[in-house]
Amino acid sequence: MAEKKLVIPPKKYRGPTAVVSARLPADLIASLDRAAEKTGYNRNEIIEKCLEYAIERLDTEEGRAT
């Protein structure tokens, strides 16, 4: 039997980042962790994807926010 190798694809460089701290309800963090476990992404990546999705679709009374 051939030995299986762990293959980790390189992450795409997305430019500079910054640390942001946010207080979230414990049940929301648990939901994020479940999503991370199911998808293989880490919690930070799930939060980033959710925020990108929301901001792209965010409307204000004046119209599109982005």
C-alpha positions in Angstrom: 0.0 0.0 0.0 1.4 3.4 -1.0 2.0 5.9 1.8 -0.5 8.8 1.6 1.1 12.2 1.7 -0.2 15.3 3.3 -0.5 17.9 0.6 -1.1 21.4 1.7 -1.8 23.8 -1.2 -0.2 27.3 -0.9 -2.4 30.1 0.3 -2.8 33.0 -2.1 -1.2 36.2 -0.8 -3.9 38.7 -0.3 -1.9 41.7 0.8 -1.3 43.1 4.2 -3.5 42.2 7.1 -4.4 43.7 10.4 -5.6 42.3 13.7 -9.2 43.1 14.6 -10.8 42.2 17.9 -14.5 41.7 18.3 -16.8 40.4 21.0 -19.2 37.8 19.7 -21.9 35.8 21.5 -20.7 32.4 22.5 -23.4 30.6 20.4 -22.2 32.5 17.3 -18.6 31.4 18.0 -19.8 27.9 18.3 -21.6 28.2 15.0 -18.4 29.5 13.4 -16.4 26.6 14.8 -18.9 24.1 13.5 -18.7 25.7 10.0 -14.9 25.7 10.2 -14.9 22.0 11.2 -17.2 21.1 8.3 -15.4 23.0 5.7 -11.7 22.6 6.7 -11.3 26.4 6.9 -10.1 27.9 10.2 -12.3 30.2 12.2 -10.6 33.3 10.9 -11.1 32.2 7.3 -14.8 31.6 7.9 -15.2 35.0 9.5 -13.4 36.7 6.6 -15.6 34.9 4.0 -18.8 35.8 5.9 -17.7 39.4 6.2 -16.8 39.6 2.5 -20.1 38.1 1.5 -22.1 40.5 3.7 -20.2 43.6 2.7 -20.6 42.8 -1.0 -24.4 42.7 -0.5 -24.8 45.5 2.1 -27.3 48.2 1.3 -27.9 51.5 3.1 -30.8 53.9 2.8 -28.7 55.8 0.3 -28.0 52.7 -1.8 -25.1 50.3 -2.1 -22.5 50.6 0.6 -19.6 49.4 -1.6 
